[in-house]
Amino acid sequence: MLFAVTMDVRLPDELAGDARADLLAREKAYSQDLQRAGEWVSIWRLAGRYANLSIFDVPSNDRLHEILWGLPLFPYMTIEITALAHHPSALDEGRS
């Protein structure tokens, strides 16, 4: 199942220094592990915002939920999820 997920991040001002650096390092490692596993297909920065648009390819809604709740930055995010369906004009129509 393919999903487009927009994540807007708002870190509190009081989160600074080593605590902030550790949180961001854990987020990066977590997301890169999921990218290597093929579940987090792509990630795009939304220009001018502390936000991203990501594409996930997961077996279920429950798995996507599990992934998102596992994000170290999850408590500081507003997330919008859009389920995707293949478009009949797409050249890559056979992709799962």
Buried (B, 14 or more C-beta within 10 A) or exposed (E): BBBBBBBBBEBEEEEEEEEEEEBBEEBEEBBEEBBEEEBBBEBEEEEEEBBBBBBBBBEEEEBBEEBBEEBBBBEBBEEEBEEEEEEEEEEEEEEE
